[in-house]
Amino acid sequence: MKDSGQLLQIIHAGMVKAGLDVDAIYRQLGYHAEKLPLREIRTEHALQTLFWQVVEQVSGDQEVGLHLCPHLPVFHGEVLEYLIFSSQTLGEGVGRSLKYMRLLSDAMNVRIIQDERGSRLVVQGGALDAPQLRHTEICVLYELIAFARSVTERNFAPLKVRLRFDRRIDPAEYEKVFGCPVEFDAPESEIWFDPKLLAYRSPRWDPDLLKLHEELAEKRLSNLKRQDLIEGIRKVFSQRLELDKCDLEDVARELGVPTRRLRFELSRAGTSFSQVLADFRYALARKLLRSTDEPIENIVYLTGFSEPSTFYRAFKRWSGITPVQYRESRRQRNLAG
């Protein structure tokens, strides 16, 4: 399961505004958010556990996610927001946007429940049960409330919030952040609201724009599914030692996808099976050359080439230099660093 880099972008902006030592946080994590193409990347949801462990450690705050909430920028400018604006009512818009939550996260399941007990937005986190992920869920709940206020011209107001976590600090602090009563140790995290708000009519309702926004959302979701397919192919490659015996039909069978469909989806993604395989071989060769002392003869085999001469020609075509030159240049760079 993966999350959009936009979630990290929001958290990063909140940490900066809250005055956290972001440089110390990113030194421990081994990357810096400002240097990443956050709007384009998708990160493994499991990595959030390490992220929040480090943020907790550096900040010394066991409820850092809650304390970040008032500093988080409101999520804006994406197709999910456009779908709500161009729908006739808030209920219709939310229903449409929830169909495309994968664009933000595969791990988060958000749904509306209306029954005799009342109306609520239910947020279900990923399958991971790491305690640090409470921070993600708390921030998401806060962002959903702020977003709902934004798209309803501040008409939305939560009646209460229920958290599926224990209380770590004074309840008044939770109620101050969420602006409503907060309950703890619930089966699922929920935002309760007045059902009349679902009938809120959007002042920007436009059927023609709505159609365009739905087409855009479908296009982005299809592109995401193709990216997932390419990652699935790479995963199959990574599990094989004999890459020279990987062919389209074999990989399609392992993925449970018809061969013709796999070829078509790769073409729609602007690539091909042979290109994905070449890119994987090149990335693997670079990793082995810079990170190991593996003899080049072994790297030839591990990257799926039958002859050293074929490997040398391919690597020079990819990089413009020979494998030996690449390894030496990386060593010199490491020594200089």
Residue frames as qw, qx, qy, qz and C-alpha x, y, z in Angstrom:
[[0.000, 0.886, 0.463, 0.000, 0.00, 0.00, 0.00],
 [0.468, 0.112, 0.038, 0.876, 1.23, 3.46, -0.88],
 [0.047, -0.832, -0.371, 0.410, 0.54, 7.09, -0.07],
 [0.438, 0.796, 0.143, 0.392, 0.79, 10.13, -2.31],
 [0.539, 0.044, -0.224, 0.811, 3.74, 12.40, -1.67],
 [0.149, -0.620, -0.165, -0.752, 1.20, 15.18, -1.20],
 [0.712, -0.638, -0.287, -0.063, 0.51, 13.84, 2.29],
 [0.719, -0.227, -0.128, 0.644, 4.20, 14.23, 3.17],
 [0.239, 0.438, 0.139, 0.856, 4.11, 17.69, 1.62],
 [0.424, -0.728, -0.233, -0.485, 1.32, 18.74, 3.99],
 [0.799, -0.534, -0.182, 0.208, 3.06, 17.22, 7.04],
 [0.634, 0.083, -0.028, 0.768, 6.38, 18.81, 6.06],
 [0.010, 0.599, 0.130, 0.790, 4.78, 22.26, 5.79],
 [0.624, -0.704, -0.215, -0.263, 3.18, 21.74, 9.20],
 [0.819, -0.319, -0.155, 0.451, 6.47, 20.71, 10.82],
 [0.428, 0.295, 0.016, 0.854, 8.22, 23.77, 9.43],
 [0.233, -0.660, -0.169, -0.694, 5.46, 26.10, 10.60],
 [0.759, -0.609, -0.216, -0.083, 5.40, 24.43, 14.04],
 [0.067, -0.864, 0.462, -0.187, 9.13, 25.08, 14.41],
 [0.946, -0.218, 0.230, 0.067, 10.25, 21.44, 14.58],
 [0.221, -0.662, 0.606, 0.381, 13.89, 20.66, 13.80],
 [0.863, 0.436, 0.081, -0.242, 13.17, 19.33, 10.32],
 [0.414, 0.690, -0.593, 0.021, 16.87, 19.10, 9.42],
 [0.263, -0.383, 0.837, -0.290, 17.51, 16.76, 12.34],
 [0.779, 0.187, 0.456, -0.387, 14.45, 14.70, 11.39],
 [0.783, 0.589, -0.112, -0.166, 15.49, 14.32, 7.77],
 [0.129, 0.658, -0.737, 0.081, 19.12, 13.57, 8.66],
 [0.475, -0.188, 0.815, -0.275, 17.93, 10.52, 10.58],
 [0.774, 0.404, 0.378, -0.308, 15.54, 9.52, 7.80],
 [0.557, -0.138, 0.608, 0.549, 18.19, 9.88, 5.09],
 [0.258, 0.508, 0.546, 0.614, 16.26, 12.25, 2.82],
 [0.001, 0.325, 0.260, -0.909, 14.86, 15.77, 2.81],
 [0.384, 0.617, 0.670, -0.151, 11.28, 16.41, 1.77],
 [0.200, 0.840, -0.027, -0.504, 12.11, 19.70, 0.03],
 [0.017, -0.522, 0.709, 0.474, 14.42, 17.83, -2.37],
 [0.319, 0.171, 0.928, 0.092, 11.81, 15.28, -3.42],
 [0.260, -0.103, -0.472, -0.836, 9.22, 15.63, -6.23],
 [0.244, 0.081, 0.784, -0.565, 6.47, 15.22, -3.65],
 [0.617, 0.332, 0.123, -0.702, 3.50, 15.68, -5.96],
 [0.658, 0.395, -0.536, -0.351, 4.71, 12.88, -8.22],
 [0.234, 0.281, -0.912, 0.186, 6.06, 10.25, -5.83],
 [0.814, -0.370, -0.161, -0.417, 4.19, 7.52, -3.93],
 [0.053, 0.504, -0.782, 0.363, 5.80, 6.05, -0.84],
 [0.518, -0.179, -0.836, 0.010, 5.20, 2.76, 0.94],
 [0.517, -0.695, -0.151, -0.476, 2.66, 3.25, 3.73],
 [0.862, -0.349, -0.267, 0.254, 4.84, 1.15, 6.07],
 [0.518, 0.285, -0.183, 0.786, 7.54, 3.84, 5.90],
 [0.269, -0.727, -0.070, -0.627, 5.28, 6.15, 7.90],
 [0.819, -0.522, -0.221, 0.088, 6.05, 4.08, 10.99],
 [0.695, -0.059, -0.080, 0.712, 9.74, 5.00, 10.83],
 [0.132, 0.571, 0.136, 0.799, 8.88, 8.59, 9.88],
 [0.483, -0.737, -0.133, -0.454, 6.74, 9.15, 12.97],
 [0.845, -0.365, -0.201, 0.334, 9.19, 7.30, 15.22],
 [0.541, 0.147, -0.037, 0.828, 11.85, 9.82, 14.24],
 [0.115, -0.624, -0.157, -0.757, 9.50, 12.81, 14.53],
 [0.705, -0.655, -0.237, -0.133, 8.45, 11.67, 18.01],
 [0.803, -0.227, -0.145, 0.533, 12.09, 11.20, 19.03],
 [0.386, 0.288, 0.029, 0.876, 13.32, 14.57, 17.73],
 [0.258, -0.611, -0.172, -0.728, 10.32, 16.53, 19.01],
 [0.111, 0.051, -0.792, 0.598, 10.07, 14.67, 22.32],
 [0.512, 0.050, 0.159, -0.843, 6.29, 14.79, 21.85],
 [0.257, 0.068, 0.964, -0.026, 4.26, 11.58, 22.18],
 [0.380, 0.669, 0.620, -0.153, 1.22, 13.25, 20.58],
 [0.215, -0.370, 0.316, 0.847, 3.10, 15.22, 17.93],
 [0.106, 0.344, 0.751, 0.554, 0.52, 14.50, 15.22],
 [0.139, -0.803, -0.575, 0.071, -2.21, 16.23, 17.19],
 [0.290, -0.742, -0.045, 0.603, 0.02, 19.20, 17.95],
 [0.280, -0.100, 0.539, 0.788, 0.94, 19.55, 14.28],
 [0.223, 0.601, 0.753, 0.148, -2.70, 19.76, 13.17],
 [0.048, 0.903, 0.264, -0.335, -3.22, 23.53, 13.70],
 [0.171, -0.669, 0.423, 0.586, -0.11, 24.18, 11.59],
 [0.485, 0.138, 0.781, 0.369, -1.11, 22.00, 8.62],
 [0.230, 0.239, -0.297, -0.896, -2.09, 23.74, 5.38],
 [0.711, 0.310, 0.440, -0.453, -5.54, 22.83, 4.07],
 [0.478, 0.052, 0.767, 0.426, -5.44, 20.38, 1.16],
 [0.391, 0.710, 0.112, -0.575, -6.27, 22.28, -2.03],
 [0.284, 0.683, -0.442, -0.508, -6.12, 22.22, -5.79],
 [0.155, -0.166, 0.951, 0.210, -6.64, 18.59, -6.67],
 [0.354, -0.135, -0.687, -0.620, -9.24, 16.76, -8.70],
 [0.284, -0.406, -0.836, 0.235, -10.97, 15.54, -5.51],
 [0.020, -0.460, -0.320, 0.828, -11.71, 19.13, -4.58],
 [0.218, 0.160, -0.431, -0.861, -12.85, 19.96, -8.09],
 [0.281, -0.265, -0.886, -0.257, -15.31, 17.06, -8.02],
 [0.171, -0.538, -0.673, 0.477, -16.93, 18.47, -4.88],
 [0.031, 0.415, 0.012, -0.909, -17.07, 22.05, -6.17],
 [0.278, 0.138, -0.553, -0.773, -18.64, 21.10, -9.50],
 [0.181, -0.330, -0.926, -0.028, -21.22, 18.71, -7.96],
 [0.281, -0.634, -0.355, -0.627, -24.68, 20.04, -7.12],
 [0.638, -0.714, 0.019, -0.286, -24.53, 19.14, -3.40],
 [0.164, -0.674, 0.695, -0.192, -21.84, 18.31, -0.84],
 [0.782, -0.104, 0.579, -0.205, -23.21, 14.77, -0.47],
 [0.842, 0.532, 0.091, -0.011, -22.97, 14.12, -4.21],
 [0.328, 0.827, -0.427, 0.158, -19.48, 15.61, -4.37],
 [0.408, -0.551, 0.697, -0.209, -18.15, 13.65, -1.42],
 [0.881, 0.113, 0.437, -0.143, -19.61, 10.45, -2.86],
 [0.734, 0.668, -0.094, 0.079, -17.80, 11.08, -6.14],
 [0.117, 0.810, -0.532, 0.218, -14.49, 12.09, -4.57],
 [0.651, -0.423, 0.598, -0.200, -14.37, 9.04, -2.28],
 [0.935, 0.323, 0.146, -0.028, -14.32, 6.82, -5.38],
 [0.642, 0.647, -0.220, 0.348, -10.89, 8.25, -6.14],
 [0.539, -0.809, 0.226, -0.055, -9.27, 8.22, -2.68],
 [0.915, -0.019, 0.176, 0.362, -6.58, 5.93, -4.12],
 [0.456, 0.749, -0.028, 0.480, -5.08, 9.02, -5.70],
 [0.226, -0.813, 0.338, -0.417, -4.10, 10.11, -2.19],
 [0.262, -0.438, 0.817, -0.267, -3.63, 6.78, -0.44],
 [0.616, 0.001, -0.738, -0.275, -4.18, 3.06, -0.97],
 [0.310, -0.032, -0.823, 0.475, -4.02, 2.56, 2.79],
 [0.201, 0.155, 0.437, -0.863, -6.78, 4.93, 3.91],
 [0.089, -0.430, -0.829, -0.345, -10.39, 3.86, 3.53],
 [0.134, 0.163, 0.298, -0.931, -12.84, 6.75, 3.96],
 [0.156, -0.389, -0.807, -0.417, -16.60, 6.27, 3.79],
 [0.348, -0.225, 0.158, -0.896, -19.86, 7.94, 4.88],
 [0.207, -0.288, -0.932, 0.082, -22.30, 6.06, 7.11],
 [0.377, -0.198, 0.059, -0.903, -25.85, 7.24, 7.74],
 [0.417, -0.276, -0.864, -0.055, -28.12, 5.23, 10.03],
 [0.453, -0.753, -0.427, -0.212, -30.42, 5.61, 13.02],
 [0.645, -0.480, -0.206, 0.557, -27.42, 6.57, 15.17],
 [0.021, -0.882, 0.053, 0.468, -26.45, 9.53, 12.99],
 [0.709, 0.689, -0.044, 0.145, -24.17, 10.60, 10.14],
 [0.500, -0.730, 0.377, 0.273, -20.41, 10.21, 10.23],
 [0.592, 0.682, -0.429, -0.022, -17.35, 10.07, 8.06],
 [0.897, -0.371, 0.232, 0.069, -15.41, 6.91, 8.94],
 [0.332, 0.776, -0.537, 0.004, -11.64, 6.80, 8.45],
 [0.958, -0.219, 0.182, 0.034, -10.03, 3.38, 8.49],
 [0.071, -0.792, 0.565, 0.219, -6.25, 3.27, 8.41],
 [0.565, 0.425, -0.684, -0.180, -4.06, 0.62, 6.79],
 [0.904, -0.190, -0.375, -0.082, -3.67, -2.95, 7.97],
 [0.501, 0.274, -0.542, 0.617, -0.50, -2.06, 9.89],
 [0.564, -0.730, -0.381, -0.068, -1.06, -1.83, 13.62],
 [0.542, 0.112, -0.292, 0.780, 2.01, 0.26, 14.47],
 [0.235, -0.744, -0.482, 0.399, 1.17, 2.72, 17.27],
 [0.243, -0.354, 0.155, 0.890, 3.02, 5.53, 15.47],
 [0.058, 0.310, 0.669, 0.674, 0.42, 5.52, 12.69],
 [0.107, -0.739, -0.595, 0.298, -2.03, 7.20, 15.07],
 [0.151, -0.548, 0.069, 0.820, -0.34, 10.45, 14.02],
 [0.023, 0.040, 0.678, 0.734, -1.21, 9.89, 10.36],
 [0.135, -0.545, -0.807, -0.184, -4.84, 9.12, 11.16],
 [0.189, -0.714, -0.399, 0.543, -5.23, 12.08, 13.52],
 [0.100, -0.398, 0.289, 0.865, -3.75, 14.44, 10.89],
 [0.033, -0.212, -0.784, -0.583, -6.05, 12.97, 8.21],
 [0.144, -0.674, -0.713, 0.128, -9.12, 13.50, 10.42],
 [0.154, -0.670, -0.132, 0.714, -8.10, 17.11, 11.03],
 [0.075, -0.211, 0.530, 0.818, -7.46, 17.68, 7.32],
 [0.033, -0.425, -0.837, -0.342, -10.85, 16.22, 6.38],
 [0.129, -0.767, -0.521, 0.351, -12.58, 18.63, 8.76],
 [0.147, -0.586, 0.147, 0.783, -10.55, 21.60, 7.47],
 [0.079, 0.015, 0.729, 0.680, -11.22, 20.53, 3.88],
 [0.040, -0.599, -0.792, -0.107, -14.97, 20.18, 4.52],
 [0.121, -0.765, -0.280, 0.567, -15.03, 23.67, 6.03],
 [0.165, -0.385, 0.410, 0.810, -13.17, 25.01, 3.02],
 [0.002, -0.156, -0.781, -0.605, -15.50, 23.57, 0.37],
 [0.168, -0.678, -0.711, -0.081, -18.66, 24.63, 2.29],
 [0.054, 0.652, -0.024, 0.756, -17.55, 28.20, 3.01],
 [0.067, 0.230, -0.694, 0.679, -17.11, 27.22, 6.68],
 [0.692, -0.248, -0.099, -0.671, -20.63, 25.83, 7.04],
 [0.826, -0.055, -0.560, 0.025, -19.30, 22.41, 8.05],
 [0.241, -0.610, 0.545, -0.523, -18.82, 21.83, 11.78],
 [0.494, 0.014, -0.868, 0.049, -18.16, 18.43, 13.41],
 [0.668, -0.582, -0.133, -0.445, -20.51, 17.34, 16.18],
 [0.683, -0.594, 0.425, -0.018, -17.89, 15.04, 17.68],
 [0.509, 0.563, -0.649, -0.055, -14.77, 13.08, 16.77],
 [0.909, -0.329, 0.232, -0.110, -14.16, 9.49, 17.83],
 [0.234, 0.693, -0.681, -0.035, -10.59, 8.16, 17.80],
 [0.956, -0.053, -0.276, -0.086, -9.71, 4.49, 17.73],
 [0.536, 0.344, -0.524, 0.566, -6.71, 5.31, 19.92],
 [0.533, -0.569, -0.499, 0.379, -6.16, 5.78, 23.61],
 [0.049, -0.976, -0.035, -0.209, -5.91, 9.22, 25.19],
 [0.744, 0.117, -0.270, 0.600, -2.31, 10.30, 25.79],
 [0.197, 0.104, -0.236, 0.946, -2.77, 13.83, 27.08],
 [0.202, 0.337, 0.499, -0.772, -5.43, 16.09, 28.55],
 [0.350, 0.536, 0.753, 0.151, -8.78, 15.65, 26.67],
 [0.108, 0.880, 0.188, -0.423, -9.11, 19.43, 26.46],
 [0.163, -0.539, 0.538, 0.627, -6.17, 19.53, 24.04],
 [0.251, 0.201, 0.868, 0.378, -7.92, 17.16, 21.62],
 [0.152, 0.766, 0.615, -0.112, -11.15, 19.14, 21.84],
 [0.056, -0.795, 0.089, 0.597, -9.31, 22.41, 21.24],
 [0.180, -0.293, 0.706, 0.620, -7.71, 21.04, 18.04],
 [0.090, 0.298, 0.878, 0.363, -10.86, 19.42, 16.61],
 [0.234, -0.110, -0.031, -0.966, -13.29, 22.06, 17.85],
 [0.754, -0.230, -0.292, -0.541, -15.73, 19.50, 19.25],
 [0.740, -0.442, 0.449, -0.235, -16.02, 16.74, 21.87],
 [0.479, 0.480, -0.728, -0.100, -13.58, 13.84, 21.35],
 [0.897, -0.284, 0.232, -0.247, -14.05, 10.22, 22.39],
 [0.059, 0.620, -0.779, -0.068, -11.32, 7.56, 22.59],
 [0.263, -0.148, 0.952, -0.059, -10.82, 3.81, 22.09],
 [0.707, 0.377, 0.136, -0.583, -13.55, 3.63, 19.44],
 [0.834, 0.137, 0.515, 0.141, -13.68, 0.70, 16.96],
 [0.559, 0.439, 0.328, 0.623, -12.94, 3.13, 14.11],
 [0.184, -0.310, -0.095, 0.928, -12.03, 6.80, 13.82],
 [0.136, 0.662, 0.692, 0.256, -15.06, 8.92, 12.93],
 [0.011, -0.042, -0.056, 0.998, -16.17, 12.49, 12.30],
 [0.078, 0.592, 0.794, -0.112, -19.85, 12.96, 13.25],
 [0.012, -0.069, 0.155, 0.985, -21.79, 15.75, 11.56],
 [0.479, 0.418, 0.389, -0.667, -25.27, 17.13, 10.94],
 [0.518, 0.251, 0.758, 0.307, -26.77, 15.18, 7.98],
 [0.312, 0.878, 0.297, -0.208, -28.32, 18.41, 6.66],
 [0.166, -0.734, 0.418, 0.509, -24.81, 19.44, 5.59],
 [0.470, 0.023, 0.787, 0.400, -24.88, 16.81, 2.83],
 [0.342, 0.747, 0.562, 0.099, -27.61, 18.88, 1.16],
 [0.174, -0.739, 0.104, 0.643, -25.35, 21.96, 1.07],
 [0.676, 0.673, 0.278, 0.111, -25.56, 23.28, -2.50],
 [0.604, -0.207, 0.218, 0.738, -22.28, 24.16, -4.12],
 [0.202, 0.838, 0.079, -0.501, -22.19, 27.74, -5.48],
 [0.038, 0.583, -0.634, -0.507, -19.82, 26.44, -8.17],
 [0.672, 0.199, 0.709, -0.073, -22.03, 23.63, -9.45],
 [0.384, 0.609, -0.385, -0.577, -21.45, 23.12, -13.15],
 [0.918, 0.123, 0.353, -0.134, -22.51, 19.89, -14.97],
 [0.714, 0.665, -0.194, 0.102, -20.09, 20.47, -17.84],
 [0.048, 0.720, -0.620, 0.308, -17.14, 21.00, -15.51],
 [0.735, -0.299, 0.530, -0.300, -18.23, 18.01, -13.45],
 [0.937, 0.336, 0.090, -0.033, -17.99, 15.80, -16.52],
 [0.490, 0.726, -0.400, 0.270, -14.48, 17.08, -17.26],
 [0.281, -0.633, 0.609, -0.387, -13.40, 16.56, -13.65],
 [0.887, -0.096, 0.397, -0.214, -14.71, 12.99, -13.63],
 [0.843, 0.516, -0.106, 0.109, -12.82, 12.27, -16.85],
 [0.194, 0.752, -0.519, 0.357, -9.66, 13.73, -15.32],
 [0.589, -0.462, 0.563, -0.351, -10.10, 11.64, -12.16],
 [0.959, 0.151, 0.219, -0.096, -10.59, 8.48, -14.23],
 [0.650, 0.671, -0.288, 0.211, -7.50, 9.27, -16.29],
 [0.064, -0.698, 0.598, -0.388, -5.35, 9.78, -13.20],
 [0.776, -0.265, 0.489, -0.296, -6.67, 6.61, -11.60],
 [0.930, 0.367, 0.030, 0.010, -5.92, 4.64, -14.78],
 [0.408, 0.734, -0.449, 0.305, -2.39, 6.05, -14.85],
 [0.407, -0.574, 0.598, -0.385, -1.92, 5.02, -11.23],
 [0.927, -0.006, 0.326, -0.185, -3.09, 1.48, -11.98],
 [0.795, 0.557, -0.185, 0.154, -0.58, 1.29, -14.82],
 [0.053, 0.729, -0.571, 0.374, 2.20, 2.44, -12.49],
 [0.702, -0.346, 0.529, -0.327, 1.16, -0.32, -10.08],
 [0.952, 0.288, 0.091, -0.058, 1.29, -2.81, -12.94],
 [0.533, 0.691, -0.402, 0.277, 4.82, -1.75, -13.86],
 [0.268, -0.615, 0.619, -0.408, 5.88, -2.08, -10.24],
 [0.897, -0.087, 0.349, -0.256, 4.36, -5.56, -10.20],
 [0.846, 0.495, -0.162, 0.113, 6.48, -6.49, -13.21],
 [0.202, 0.716, -0.541, 0.392, 9.61, -5.17, -11.48],
 [0.623, -0.442, 0.520, -0.383, 8.74, -7.20, -8.41],
 [0.975, 0.168, 0.130, -0.063, 8.61, -10.34, -10.54],
 [0.598, 0.661, -0.349, 0.288, 12.01, -9.43, -11.99],
 [0.148, -0.700, 0.547, -0.436, 13.47, -8.89, -8.52],
 [0.805, -0.268, 0.442, -0.292, 12.43, -12.40, -7.49],
 [0.940, 0.325, 0.078, 0.068, 14.30, -14.03, -10.36],
 [0.513, -0.586, 0.428, 0.459, 17.97, -14.68, -10.78],
 [0.446, 0.063, 0.684, 0.574, 17.79, -15.62, -14.43],
 [0.272, 0.645, 0.172, -0.693, 16.44, -12.45, -16.02],
 [0.110, 0.330, -0.682, -0.643, 17.41, -13.68, -19.47],
 [0.067, -0.224, -0.955, -0.182, 14.53, -16.15, -19.22],
 [0.186, 0.515, 0.510, -0.664, 11.90, -13.54, -18.35],
 [0.050, 0.204, 0.613, 0.761, 9.40, -13.08, -21.16],
 [0.359, -0.150, -0.019, -0.921, 6.12, -11.23, -21.44],
 [0.720, -0.206, -0.521, -0.410, 3.94, -14.35, -21.39],
 [0.602, -0.116, -0.684, 0.395, 5.68, -15.76, -18.31],
 [0.087, -0.012, -0.397, 0.914, 5.38, -12.51, -16.32],
 [0.488, -0.173, -0.219, -0.827, 1.75, -11.99, -17.40],
 [0.714, -0.219, -0.651, -0.132, 0.94, -15.46, -16.10],
 [0.448, -0.131, -0.616, 0.635, 2.55, -14.69, -12.72],
 [0.093, 0.022, 0.200, -0.975, 0.62, -11.42, -12.45],
 [0.263, 0.455, 0.822, -0.219, -2.65, -13.05, -13.47],
 [0.297, 0.676, 0.001, -0.675, -3.07, -10.64, -16.38],
 [0.811, 0.468, 0.342, 0.084, -3.82, -11.70, -19.98],
 [0.607, -0.130, 0.304, 0.723, -0.74, -11.21, -22.17],
 [0.236, 0.582, 0.438, 0.643, -2.58, -8.98, -24.62],
 [0.306, -0.903, -0.277, -0.117, -3.91, -6.83, -21.80],
 [0.631, -0.588, 0.078, 0.501, -0.45, -6.46, -20.27],
 [0.500, 0.127, 0.379, 0.768, 1.04, -5.40, -23.60],
 [0.028, 0.754, 0.439, 0.488, -1.81, -2.91, -24.13],
 [0.441, -0.873, -0.189, 0.090, -1.50, -1.33, -20.66],
 [0.624, -0.385, 0.194, 0.652, 2.26, -0.94, -21.05],
 [0.351, 0.383, 0.438, 0.734, 1.71, 0.73, -24.40],
 [0.172, -0.865, -0.365, -0.299, -0.82, 3.12, -22.83],
 [0.570, -0.761, -0.017, 0.310, 1.79, 3.92, -20.17],
 [0.307, 0.910, -0.272, -0.061, 4.22, 4.90, -22.94],
 [0.221, -0.593, 0.774, 0.034, 6.55, 1.95, -22.50],
 [0.823, 0.198, -0.456, -0.276, 6.94, -1.73, -23.36],
 [0.930, -0.366, 0.033, 0.017, 7.91, -4.97, -21.66],
 [0.808, 0.245, -0.092, 0.527, 11.38, -4.89, -23.18],
 [0.124, 0.699, -0.165, 0.685, 11.89, -1.30, -21.99],
 [0.659, -0.655, 0.121, -0.350, 10.77, -2.10, -18.42],
 [0.964, -0.145, 0.007, 0.222, 13.15, -5.07, -18.39],
 [0.602, 0.468, -0.121, 0.636, 16.02, -2.97, -19.75],
 [0.182, -0.758, 0.160, -0.605, 15.39, -0.25, -17.15],
 [0.838, -0.517, 0.089, -0.149, 15.35, -2.86, -14.39],
 [0.908, 0.091, -0.045, 0.405, 18.60, -4.42, -15.61],
 [0.351, 0.632, -0.143, 0.676, 20.28, -1.03, -15.81],
 [0.442, -0.731, 0.162, -0.495, 19.14, -0.03, -12.29],
 [0.939, -0.336, 0.063, 0.027, 20.26, -3.40, -10.90],
 [0.788, 0.316, -0.096, 0.520, 23.63, -3.17, -12.63],
 [0.089, 0.721, -0.195, 0.659, 24.28, 0.31, -11.23],
 [0.678, -0.637, 0.136, -0.340, 23.30, -0.81, -7.73],
 [0.969, -0.145, 0.033, 0.200, 25.61, -3.82, -7.83],
 [0.638, 0.475, -0.107, 0.596, 28.49, -1.81, -9.28],
 [0.009, -0.694, 0.215, -0.687, 28.31, 1.02, -6.74],
 [0.635, -0.563, 0.217, -0.482, 27.24, -0.87, -3.61],
 [0.948, -0.215, 0.234, 0.017, 29.11, -4.18, -3.83],
 [0.118, -0.656, 0.675, 0.316, 32.48, -5.63, -4.77],
 [0.836, 0.239, 0.482, -0.106, 30.79, -8.30, -6.85],
 [0.362, -0.228, 0.633, 0.645, 33.00, -9.30, -9.82],
 [0.415, 0.393, -0.201, -0.796, 31.63, -7.97, -13.08],
 [0.273, 0.078, -0.906, -0.315, 31.40, -11.54, -14.37],
 [0.028, -0.350, -0.875, 0.333, 28.84, -12.24, -11.65],
 [0.242, 0.488, 0.220, -0.809, 26.98, -8.99, -12.35],
 [0.294, 0.215, -0.658, -0.659, 26.66, -10.10, -15.97],
 [0.248, -0.202, -0.945, -0.069, 24.81, -13.21, -14.77],
 [0.035, -0.434, -0.674, 0.597, 22.75, -11.42, -12.12],
 [0.265, 0.483, 0.023, -0.834, 21.44, -8.86, -14.61],
 [0.751, 0.402, 0.460, -0.252, 20.36, -11.54, -17.07],
 [0.447, 0.743, -0.407, -0.286, 23.07, -11.31, -19.74],
 [0.994, 0.029, 0.089, 0.054, 24.60, -14.44, -21.20],
 [0.758, 0.267, -0.026, 0.594, 27.90, -12.87, -22.30],
 [0.394, -0.584, -0.134, 0.697, 30.11, -10.15, -20.76],
 [0.228, 0.019, 0.407, 0.884, 30.47, -8.47, -24.15],
 [0.149, -0.606, -0.636, -0.454, 26.68, -8.10, -24.44],
 [0.426, -0.751, -0.407, 0.298, 26.51, -6.62, -20.94],
 [0.406, -0.360, 0.094, 0.834, 29.33, -4.16, -21.67],
 [0.097, 0.263, 0.521, 0.806, 27.66, -2.97, -24.88],
 [0.278, -0.709, -0.602, -0.240, 24.27, -2.57, -23.19],
 [0.459, -0.682, -0.296, 0.485, 25.69, -0.70, -20.19],
 [0.317, -0.207, 0.218, 0.899, 27.63, 1.70, -22.39],
 [0.042, -0.453, -0.600, -0.658, 24.51, 2.31, -24.47],
 [0.385, -0.752, -0.535, -0.001, 22.58, 3.09, -21.28],
 [0.477, -0.783, -0.126, 0.379, 25.15, 5.23, -19.49],
 [0.384, 0.903, -0.170, 0.092, 27.72, 6.33, -22.06],
 [0.040, -0.694, 0.700, -0.164, 30.55, 4.69, -20.07],
 [0.621, 0.098, -0.777, -0.029, 31.71, 1.14, -19.36],
 [0.758, -0.565, -0.309, -0.103, 30.82, -0.75, -16.16],
 [0.726, -0.136, -0.244, 0.628, 34.44, -0.46, -14.97],
 [0.177, 0.346, -0.004, 0.921, 34.42, 3.31, -15.52],
 [0.491, -0.618, -0.267, -0.552, 31.10, 3.63, -13.72],
 [0.809, -0.461, -0.318, 0.179, 32.33, 1.70, -10.67],
 [0.591, 0.005, -0.160, 0.791, 35.54, 3.71, -10.53],
 [0.029, -0.491, -0.110, -0.864, 33.69, 7.04, -10.83],
 [0.639, -0.631, -0.289, -0.332, 31.39, 6.07, -7.95],
 [0.797, -0.311, -0.273, 0.440, 34.36, 5.08, -5.80],
 [0.389, 0.210, -0.056, 0.895, 36.09, 8.37, -6.49],
 [0.291, -0.599, -0.207, -0.716, 32.93, 10.28, -5.66],
 [0.763, -0.563, -0.314, -0.039, 32.58, 8.40, -2.35],
 [0.700, -0.132, -0.207, 0.671, 36.21, 9.12, -1.46],
 [0.158, 0.371, 0.053, 0.913, 35.77, 12.80, -2.27],
 [0.484, -0.628, -0.277, -0.542, 32.59, 12.92, -0.18]]
